[in-house]
């Protein structure tokens, strides 16, 4: 029986030691917080309310092809941006098949407090190219891509 349990425990330890897109900063609690945030980022489900009528129709297929346009500034309530609760949100997305861009800002929700975004400060926003041409262009000009919505 020990011969069956020990390999399983070793495998579990090895898998836990490979944190993927996170680090062990904060120890086990930090690692578990990162896994919880990853789980919350699997989808956005909620309602966005705006003060004025706004429009968004935007589709992307694994970031390699995109189509549509949208610009929305409002308040989101639900599960979104890797958090839960009511938070300010900004979307400005556009795409024409192989070329496009996503610009997203999420405010603080109930669980995570990263500071709010500022649409005039690119460092506080998630901005990335979408569409095969934009992804290659971003990698060529900056030397790195921002992995937010990209497959990893």
Steps between C-alpha positions, in 0.01 A plus 500: 500500500786739584644434153180641349463799731860629486510546118166680518628735771821564306299579186274737696805677647660539157180639349457742791861617454428594138289812555462589134411869470542575869769494764524378856509860624299500821561129556218249484239773560638703208499193276140414592392863447650484149312178424175656625557804277571270203169322561313832515656610168344215303204714401309819565137463603299800607326822403657831396307821563594830332377856542453545125416252224818325382575223254722195479499205262839334494603139439841341512610146434791417732634850420614387153201651320272779618203692373282783616518818701410609849553786741336478842567684825278391783451303818514122484328278758579130501801276447746682275859607456612227737293642785144504626276787606418843360788680332567766236589363158634639171497318166629632170539217251516484123595236249497427128587131463883494538551850647354650815549618856343439840522766771346400832500649847343341807459680831528338840241242597445317828800266496796672333622856539747597228405864476263637242585555136552833328412506129769766451773283661580194284683334790173463691315348203511160334577581136586232248483434131253242373509333164806317369657811342457712815644230725812468281529881475481539879766234556728661239466856635503437876691173519228356721131439492248565772339161558166617640252348257750312287525123508803399707 
